[in-house]
Amino acid sequence: MEDSVSTPYRFRPIHLHWLSLDVVAGAVLSHLAANRLPNGQTELNAWVTLILGLVVLGVYTLDHLLDNRRPEQPRTQRHAFIREHEGIVWRVTLGALLLAAGLSWLIPRSLWEFGAGMVVLAALYLWGVSRLPVKSHRQAMKEPITSLIYASGVWGSTWFLENAVSWESIVLGVIFYLLTFQSLLLFSHFEAIHFKEVYNLARWLQRPLTLKILRGITLLTVITCLVVIFLTDHRYAQRLAIFLLLMVCAHYWMIKNPEKVVTDERFRIVGELVFVLPALAL
């Protein structure tokens, strides 16, 4: 696992994005926001939050490292960066996962079975995806499965922290999953525009159906968040629903303005930073 080039590593701010640290930030902040439901007073568990961030970092970078082991390697800027600094990225990945494993005994016992299940699911996903041919329409399975794993770890984990689970948390958790899926489908859509030979969910669905699904999620999110805003008795739940509304509005802006985000893969930066918005509800 030696670096593929002899030139020394020099930090650039974009490297934070290529290492998926914006994804980590979105996961951690969204988890904190979800954990505060319904009234904003629920106690936080710092160890669970830290382990979540380490696992997200480890799983995302490991996924990209395994992508680069394929005969036909992805052509994204992130994958190119990881190829160039493979040795460093492997050390970061293994370090994050080992530290998360070492700290896992500090999390509440009620979360152990859920955490073990998530580890198994993520491992099966990485193993299965690494065996898929790049030019296969089975690549379309990645977006819904990745969305489920991400949303379950970020939001679903809060349901196993020995706190009462409110109806607001369940409803907004479903919306969070839909927003996660919408985000990945958006990425898939823009990749299909930018890379004509790519095989992904948007390519399999074709452009008209992809856009219908994206707009359908937007409409469903708007309606559901408004229902929560008007029915809940908790101001914090109202605030969080408003920021989920802002997230779907950001996604809709990207749908309507593809020319502003396709260049230099800006859609990834914008789309991943959208998930820090729930922090504004804290």
Secondary structure, 3 states (H helix, E strand, C coil): CCCCCCCCCCCCCHHHHHCCHHHHHHHHHHHHHHHCCCCCCCCCCHHHHHHHHHHHHHHHHHHHHHHCCCCCCCCCHHHHHHHHCHHHHHHHHHHHHHHHHHHHHHCCHHHHHHHHHHHHHHHHHHHHHHCCCCCCHHHHHHHHHHHHHHHHHHCHHHHHCCCCCCHHHHHHHHHHHHHHHHHHHHHHHHHHHHCCCCCCHHHHHCHHHHHHHHHHHHHHHHHHHHHHHHHCCCHHHHHHHHHHHHHHHHHHHHHHCHHHCCHHHHHHHHHHHHHHHHHHHC
